[in-house]
Amino acid sequence: MSSPSRLRVAIIQFPGSNCDDDALHVLDKVMGMAAFFVWHKDGSLPDATDMVVVPGGFSYGDYLRSGAIAAQSPIMDSVRTFAGSGKPVLGICNGFQVLCESGLLPGALARNATLKFECRDVFVRVEGMPTPFSSAIPAGRVLRMPIAHADGRYFHDNVASLESASQVVFRYCDHAGGVTPEANPNGSLGGIAGVCNASGNVVGLMPHPERASESILGGVDGRQLFESLLMSFEKKAGGKQ
Amino acid sequence: MSKAKIVVTLKRAVLDPQGRAVEQSLSRLGFDGVSDVRVGRFIELKLNGVDASAARERVEGMCKKLLANTVIEDFHIEIED
């Protein structure tokens, strides 16, 4: 199905995932990776997996809390081991909620302060420690990506510790990069749109980079996350020689 | 058999926009003097073969692991024999 040199990306599917096909299309057809689905009831990830994506959607109909039931799925043990080995994991929207609920990422996502399902383009500023999904993007760069969520209000009980550990990777801002209350679509603490774990290999964000990866869809800023990932793998491969 | 009633609410430090919206609606309906409205979740379950103290311990485990997200939520448990 692919040459061995293509990056192998596992996209986890839960009942109610609905951005799984979008993620597969962008990673496989647009970015040239070898993307495939892994069902949530599967016991393990394929051995040759290079990266895991937990896609957006409404896993288990958002029962109990967004991402809460999916976080207990059989495949998540394998994702936890995968993440523990330092390999890249990306959670998008509901995937971010799943990763927080599973303890792979710090904090939690609560109901939007607006009480609305916020569905529109927003701007986020790239910052924090270098992660596989952001290290090739200059710090401070502003990206435009769509959001589509009701439960995106990021909360952490010690946000200062998160900030000082450089774990805030994406922050809602205006078009010029200014972090203002008006630019914060959901009431997230500190305007936090995306965070990483302590070692930086697990990243989650509410905006949808896979919906901003082709110009026909109105923007390509989201591609920078996937280009960054490709570059981080090239660098790693180059370093081994 | 024991029966557990569990109430999960957002922590005090976490803004409760649903509670605020309900409060505003109550005020519009003429219910004066209402403040501090919090909206939560109610869960009821039966536990077979455990006494009340063991039941409480098990339900606490359930709350910490699944029923509540202790980053943002508090839980309150009532056990009935």
Interface residues (C-beta under 8 A of the other chain):
Chain A: L64 R65 A68 Q72 C100 E101 G107 A108 A110 R111 N112 A113 T114 L115 R153 F155 H156 D157 G187
Chain B: L10 A13 V14 L15 P17 Q18 A21 R41 L66 L67 N69 V71 I72
